[in-house]
Amino acid sequence: MNSKQSKNKSVAVPRDIFVLNTLAMGVAIQILAKITGEEIEVWKEYVSATASEQYRELSSQRIQEIVDSIKDLTA
């Protein structure tokens, strides 16, 4: 098992938080595209690649802290 794997690979996120986060990401990408004149698809690819890179650099402990912070929002 590598440092990123755990027994629990999924997290249940309330629907409203999931949808709000998804919409917020879409709005942010639309704003970036409008400000820079780049296509939305370019920004989607950039954000996805950058997020993936940052995820790979996170420790298991930091990942758990992020998960826990989302749990705190729903408590």
N, CA, C and O atoms as a MOPAC input file, in Angstrom:
PM7 MOZYME 1SCF
protein

 N      0.85600 1    -1.18200 1     0.00000 1
 C      0.00000 1     0.00000 1     0.00000 1
 C      0.89700 1     1.23800 1     0.00000 1
 O      1.74800 1     1.37400 1     0.87900 1
 N      0.72400 1     2.15100 1    -0.97400 1
 C      1.55800 1     3.34600 1    -0.99700 1
 C      1.04300 1     4.38100 1    -0.00700 1
 O      0.00800 1     4.17800 1     0.62800 1
 N      1.76500 1     5.49100 1     0.12400 1
 C      1.43000 1     6.48600 1     1.14300 1
 C      0.07600 1     7.14500 1     0.93100 1
 O     -0.48600 1     7.68700 1     1.88300 1
 N     -0.46700 1     7.12000 1    -0.27500 1
 C     -1.74600 1     7.77100 1    -0.54800 1
 C     -2.93100 1     6.83100 1    -0.33200 1
 O     -4.06300 1     7.28700 1    -0.17400 1
 N     -2.67700 1     5.52900 1    -0.32500 1
 C     -3.76700 1     4.57700 1    -0.20800 1
 C     -4.16200 1     4.38100 1     1.24900 1
 O     -3.33300 1     4.47300 1     2.15500 1
 N     -5.41700 1     4.11600 1     1.44700 1
 C     -5.90900 1     3.77100 1     2.76400 1
 C     -7.01500 1     2.76000 1     2.58900 1
 O     -7.41200 1     2.44800 1     1.46700 1
 N     -7.51100 1     2.24900 1     3.69600 1
 C     -8.60500 1     1.28400 1     3.62300 1
 C     -9.85500 1     1.92600 1     3.05300 1
 O    -10.63300 1     1.25800 1     2.37100 1
 N    -10.06400 1     3.20900 1     3.31700 1
 C    -11.25700 1     3.92200 1     2.84900 1
 C    -10.85200 1     4.87100 1     1.72800 1
 O    -10.29400 1     5.93700 1     1.98900 1
 N    -11.12800 1     4.49300 1     0.48300 1
 C    -10.72000 1     5.29500 1    -0.66600 1
 C    -11.77500 1     6.27900 1    -1.12000 1
 O    -11.53300 1     7.04900 1    -2.05000 1
 N    -12.93600 1     6.27700 1    -0.49500 1
 C    -13.98000 1     7.20300 1    -0.92200 1
 C    -14.47200 1     8.02000 1     0.26500 1
 O    -14.33300 1     7.63100 1     1.42500 1
 N    -15.04800 1     9.15900 1    -0.07100 1
 C    -15.58400 1    10.06600 1     0.93600 1
 C    -16.98400 1    10.46600 1     0.49600 1
 O    -17.19300 1    10.87000 1    -0.64800 1
 N    -17.92700 1    10.35400 1     1.39800 1
 C    -19.28800 1    10.79300 1     1.09100 1
 C    -19.38000 1    12.28300 1     1.37800 1
 O    -19.14600 1    12.72500 1     2.50300 1
 N    -19.71800 1    13.04300 1     0.36100 1
 C    -19.86400 1    14.48500 1     0.49100 1
 C    -21.34000 1    14.80700 1     0.26100 1
 O    -21.94100 1    14.32700 1    -0.70000 1
 N    -21.92200 1    15.62100 1     1.14300 1
 C    -23.31900 1    15.99200 1     0.91100 1
 C    -23.49200 1    16.61100 1    -0.47500 1
 O    -22.62900 1    17.33700 1    -0.96900 1
 N    -24.61700 1    16.30500 1    -1.07100 1
 C    -24.89900 1    16.75000 1    -2.44000 1
 C    -24.74400 1    18.25500 1    -2.59600 1
 O    -24.17600 1    18.70800 1    -3.59000 1
 N    -25.23300 1    19.04400 1    -1.64000 1
 C    -25.16200 1    20.49400 1    -1.78800 1
 C    -23.72000 1    20.99000 1    -1.81400 1
 O    -23.39300 1    21.88900 1    -2.58900 1
 N    -22.85600 1    20.41900 1    -0.98200 1
 C    -21.44700 1    20.83300 1    -0.98200 1
 C    -20.77600 1    20.42800 1    -2.28500 1
 O    -20.00600 1    21.20300 1    -2.85300 1
 N    -21.06300 1    19.21700 1    -2.76600 1
 C    -20.49000 1    18.76600 1    -4.03300 1
 C    -20.90900 1    19.67100 1    -5.18700 1
 O    -20.07300 1    20.09700 1    -5.98300 1
 N    -22.20100 1    19.96200 1    -5.27300 1
 C    -22.70300 1    20.79200 1    -6.37100 1
 C    -22.16900 1    22.21400 1    -6.25800 1
 O    -21.76800 1    22.80000 1    -7.26400 1
 N    -22.15500 1    22.77500 1    -5.06300 1
 C    -21.62500 1    24.13700 1    -4.88300 1
 C    -20.15500 1    24.21800 1    -5.28000 1
 O    -19.74600 1    25.16800 1    -5.94700 1
 N    -19.36100 1    23.23200 1    -4.87700 1
 C    -17.94500 1    23.23000 1    -5.25000 1
 C    -17.76300 1    23.08700 1    -6.75400 1
 O    -16.89900 1    23.73800 1    -7.34100 1
 N    -18.56700 1    22.24400 1    -7.37300 1
 C    -18.48800 1    22.06500 1    -8.81900 1
 C    -18.86500 1    23.35200 1    -9.55000 1
 O    -18.18700 1    23.76600 1   -10.49100 1
 N    -19.95100 1    23.97500 1    -9.10800 1
 C    -20.36800 1    25.23900 1    -9.72000 1
 C    -19.33100 1    26.33600 1    -9.50700 1
 O    -19.05700 1    27.11700 1   -10.41800 1
 N    -18.75800 1    26.40000 1    -8.32000 1
 C    -17.73600 1    27.41100 1    -8.02100 1
 C    -16.51900 1    27.23500 1    -8.93000 1
 O    -15.95800 1    28.21600 1    -9.41900 1
 N    -16.11900 1    25.99500 1    -9.15200 1
 C    -14.98500 1    25.74300 1   -10.04800 1
 C    -15.32600 1    26.18900 1   -11.46300 1
 O    -14.49300 1    26.78800 1   -12.14300 1
 N    -16.53800 1    25.90300 1   -11.90700 1
 C    -16.96200 1    26.33200 1   -13.23900 1
 C    -16.97500 1    27.83900 1   -13.37900 1
 O    -16.53100 1    28.37700 1   -14.39400 1
 N    -17.48200 1    28.52200 1   -12.36700 1
 C    -17.51600 1    29.98800 1   -12.39000 1
 C    -16.09500 1    30.54700 1   -12.42900 1
 O    -15.80600 1    31.46200 1   -13.20000 1
 N    -15.21600 1    29.99900 1   -11.60300 1
 C    -13.82800 1    30.48000 1   -11.57300 1
 C    -13.15500 1    30.29100 1   -12.93100 1
 O    -12.44000 1    31.17700 1   -13.40000 1
 N    -13.37900 1    29.15700 1   -13.55400 1
 C    -12.79200 1    28.89500 1   -14.86600 1
 C    -13.37600 1    29.84000 1   -15.91800 1
 O    -12.64800 1    30.32400 1   -16.78500 1
 N    -14.66600 1    30.10200 1   -15.84900 1
 C    -15.27400 1    31.04600 1   -16.78600 1
 C    -14.68200 1    32.44700 1   -16.62200 1
 O    -14.42600 1    33.13200 1   -17.61200 1
 N    -14.46700 1    32.86600 1   -15.39300 1
 C    -13.88000 1    34.19200 1   -15.13800 1
 C    -12.45800 1    34.25400 1   -15.68200 1
 O    -12.08000 1    35.22700 1   -16.33500 1
 N    -11.66800 1    33.21000 1   -15.41000 1
 C    -10.29500 1    33.17400 1   -15.93200 1
 C    -10.29100 1    33.24400 1   -17.45300 1
 O     -9.49100 1    33.97000 1   -18.04300 1
 N    -11.17900 1    32.49300 1   -18.08500 1
 C    -11.24000 1    32.50300 1   -19.54500 1
 C    -11.60600 1    33.88700 1   -20.06400 1
 O    -11.01800 1    34.37500 1   -21.02900 1
 N    -12.56900 1    34.50500 1   -19.42200 1
 C    -13.00400 1    35.84500 1   -19.86200 1
 C    -11.89400 1    36.87300 1   -19.68400 1
 O    -11.65700 1    37.69100 1   -20.57200 1
 N    -11.21500 1    36.83600 1   -18.54400 1
 C    -10.16500 1    37.81400 1   -18.26000 1
 C     -8.96800 1    37.63800 1   -19.19800 1
 O     -8.39100 1    38.61700 1   -19.67000 1
 N     -8.60500 1    36.38800 1   -19.46200 1
 C     -7.39200 1    36.12600 1   -20.24600 1
 C     -7.63300 1    35.98400 1   -21.73900 1
 O     -6.69800 1    36.08600 1   -22.53300 1
 N     -8.88500 1    35.74900 1   -22.12800 1
 C     -9.17700 1    35.52600 1   -23.53800 1
 C     -8.87300 1    34.11200 1   -24.00600 1
 O     -9.02000 1    33.81000 1   -25.19000 1
 N     -8.45300 1    33.24400 1   -23.09700 1
 C     -8.21000 1    31.83700 1   -23.43300 1
 C     -9.53100 1    31.08200 1   -23.45200 1
 O    -10.50700 1    31.50900 1   -22.83500 1
 N     -9.55800 1    29.97600 1   -24.15200 1
 C    -10.74400 1    29.12800 1   -24.20300 1
 C    -10.97800 1    28.48100 1   -22.84100 1
 O    -10.02800 1    28.20100 1   -22.10900 1
 N    -12.23600 1    28.24700 1   -22.50700 1
 C    -12.58700 1    27.57900 1   -21.25200 1
 C    -11.89700 1    26.21800 1   -21.16300 1
 O    -11.40200 1    25.84500 1   -20.09900 1
 N    -11.85900 1    25.48000 1   -22.26000 1
 C    -11.24600 1    24.14300 1   -22.26700 1
 C     -9.77600 1    24.19700 1   -21.86400 1
 O     -9.28500 1    23.29600 1   -21.18400 1
 N     -9.07300 1    25.24700 1   -22.28000 1
 C     -7.66100 1    25.40700 1   -21.91000 1
 C     -7.54000 1    25.53400 1   -20.39700 1
 O     -6.68700 1    24.89800 1   -19.77700 1
 N     -8.39400 1    26.35400 1   -19.81300 1
 C     -8.36200 1    26.53400 1   -18.36500 1
 C     -8.79200 1    25.27000 1   -17.62900 1
 O     -8.22600 1    24.95000 1   -16.58400 1
 N     -9.77600 1    24.54900 1   -18.14700 1
 C    -10.19600 1    23.29000 1   -17.52000 1
 C     -9.03900 1    22.30100 1   -17.47900 1
 O     -8.79600 1    21.66000 1   -16.45600 1
 N     -8.33300 1    22.18000 1   -18.58700 1
 C     -7.19000 1    21.26100 1   -18.64200 1
 C     -6.08200 1    21.71000 1   -17.69600 1
 O     -5.48800 1    20.88800 1   -16.99800 1
 N     -5.80500 1    23.01000 1   -17.66900 1
 C     -4.75400 1    23.53400 1   -16.79800 1
 C     -5.09100 1    23.29100 1   -15.32900 1
 O     -4.25300 1    22.81100 1   -14.56600 1
 N     -6.31400 1    23.62300 1   -14.93700 1
 C     -6.72300 1    23.45900 1   -13.54600 1
 C     -6.68100 1    21.98000 1   -13.15800 1
 O     -6.20900 1    21.63800 1   -12.07400 1
 N     -7.16400 1    21.11600 1   -14.02300 1
 C     -7.14900 1    19.68800 1   -13.73400 1
 C     -5.72700 1    19.16400 1   -13.57300 1
 O     -5.44300 1    18.42700 1   -12.62900 1
 N     -4.84100 1    19.53500 1   -14.47600 1
 C     -3.45400 1    19.07700 1   -14.41100 1
 C     -2.75500 1    19.61000 1   -13.16000 1
 O     -2.01400 1    18.88500 1   -12.49700 1
 N     -2.99800 1    20.88000 1   -12.84800 1
 C     -2.36600 1    21.49100 1   -11.67200 1
 C     -2.88600 1    20.85400 1   -10.39000 1
 O     -2.11100 1    20.58400 1    -9.47300 1
 N     -4.18900 1    20.61200 1   -10.32000 1
 C     -4.76800 1    19.96600 1    -9.13800 1
 C     -4.21600 1    18.54400 1    -8.97800 1
 O     -3.90400 1    18.11800 1    -7.86600 1
 N     -4.09800 1    17.82100 1   -10.07800 1
 C     -3.54900 1    16.46500 1   -10.01700 1
 C     -2.11500 1    16.47100 1    -9.51100 1
 O     -1.72700 1    15.62700 1    -8.70400 1
 N     -1.34500 1    17.41500 1    -9.98600 1
 C      0.04800 1    17.54200 1    -9.54800 1
 C      0.11600 1    17.85900 1    -8.06000 1
 O      0.90800 1    17.26600 1    -7.32800 1
 N     -0.70900 1    18.78800 1    -7.62100 1
 C     -0.71400 1    19.14400 1    -6.20300 1
 C     -1.16300 1    17.97500 1    -5.34300 1
 O     -0.62400 1    17.75800 1    -4.25800 1
 N     -2.15100 1    17.21500 1    -5.82100 1
 C     -2.61700 1    16.04700 1    -5.07200 1
 C     -1.49300 1    15.03900 1    -4.88200 1
 O     -1.30400 1    14.50700 1    -3.78800 1
 N     -0.74900 1    14.78000 1    -5.95000 1
 C      0.35800 1    13.82100 1    -5.86400 1
 C      1.39800 1    14.24600 1    -4.83200 1
 O      2.09900 1    13.40100 1    -4.27400 1
 N      1.50300 1    15.53600 1    -4.57700 1
 C      2.49200 1    16.04200 1    -3.62800 1
 C      1.99000 1    16.05300 1    -2.17900 1
 O      2.77500 1    16.27300 1    -1.25700 1
 N      0.69100 1    15.81700 1    -1.97200 1
 C      0.13600 1    15.83800 1    -0.62000 1
 C      0.51300 1    14.57900 1     0.15100 1
 O      0.57800 1    13.48200 1    -0.40400 1
 N      0.75800 1    14.76500 1     1.43300 1
 C      0.98100 1    13.61200 1     2.29800 1
 C     -0.36900 1    12.99900 1     2.66200 1
 O     -1.40800 1    13.64800 1     2.53900 1
 N     -0.34400 1    11.76600 1     3.10400 1
 C     -1.57400 1    11.10800 1     3.55500 1
 C     -2.21400 1    11.89400 1     4.69600 1
 O     -3.43800 1    11.99500 1     4.78300 1
 N     -1.38200 1    12.44400 1     5.56000 1
 C     -1.89700 1    13.22900 1     6.68400 1
 C     -2.62200 1    14.47600 1     6.19400 1
 O     -3.69700 1    14.80200 1     6.69600 1
 N     -2.05200 1    15.16900 1     5.23000 1
 C     -2.68400 1    16.37900 1     4.70600 1
 C     -3.99400 1    16.05400 1     3.99200 1
 O     -4.97000 1    16.79600 1     4.10400 1
 N     -4.01000 1    14.94700 1     3.26100 1
 C     -5.24500 1    14.52300 1     2.60800 1
 C     -6.32500 1    14.29600 1     3.65400 1
 O     -7.46500 1    14.72500 1     3.47300 1
 N     -5.97500 1    13.62300 1     4.74800 1
 C     -6.95400 1    13.37500 1     5.80100 1
 C     -7.42500 1    14.67600 1     6.42500 1
 O     -8.60400 1    14.80400 1     6.75500 1
 N     -6.53400 1    15.64600 1     6.59600 1
 C     -6.93100 1    16.95400 1     7.14500 1
 C     -7.95400 1    17.63500 1     6.23700 1
 O     -8.90700 1    18.24300 1     6.72400 1
 N     -7.76300 1    17.53800 1     4.94500 1
 C     -8.71900 1    18.13700 1     3.99600 1
 C    -10.05800 1    17.43500 1     4.09700 1
 O    -11.10100 1    18.08700 1     4.13800 1
 N    -10.03900 1    16.10600 1     4.13700 1
 C    -11.27300 1    15.32900 1     4.28400 1
 C    -11.98100 1    15.71800 1     5.57300 1
 O    -13.19400 1    15.92700 1     5.58500 1
 N    -11.22100 1    15.81500 1     6.65700 1
 C    -11.80800 1    16.17900 1     7.94500 1
 C    -12.41600 1    17.57600 1     7.92900 1
 O    -13.43400 1    17.81800 1     8.57600 1
 N    -11.79800 1    18.49600 1     7.19400 1
 C    -12.32800 1    19.85200 1     7.13500 1
 C    -13.67700 1    19.87500 1     6.42300 1
 O    -14.53900 1    20.68700 1     6.75900 1
 N    -13.86400 1    19.00200 1     5.45300 1
 C    -15.15500 1    18.90000 1     4.77700 1
 C    -16.18500 1    18.28700 1     5.72400 1
 O    -17.34000 1    18.71200 1     5.75400 1
 N    -15.75900 1    17.28700 1     6.49600 1
 C    -16.64600 1    16.68500 1     7.48400 1
 C    -17.11700 1    17.72400 1     8.48800 1
 O    -18.27200 1    17.70400 1     8.91300 1
 N    -16.21500 1    18.64200 1     8.87200 1
 C    -16.56600 1    19.70100 1     9.82500 1
 C    -17.65200 1    20.61700 1     9.26900 1
 O    -18.48400 1    21.11900 1    10.02600 1
 N    -17.65300 1    20.83900 1     7.95400 1
 C    -18.65500 1    21.69100 1     7.33200 1
 C    -20.06200 1    21.08700 1     7.43800 1
 O    -21.06400 1    21.80100 1     7.47900 1
 N    -20.10100 1    19.77600 1     7.48100 1
 C    -21.39900 1    19.09200 1     7.47100 1
 C    -21.86800 1    18.71100 1     8.87500 1
 O    -22.97900 1    18.20900 1     9.04000 1
 N    -21.04400 1    18.94300 1     9.86700 1
 C    -21.41100 1    18.56800 1    11.24000 1
 C    -22.36400 1    19.57200 1    11.86700 1
 O    -22.76900 1    19.40300 1    13.01700 1

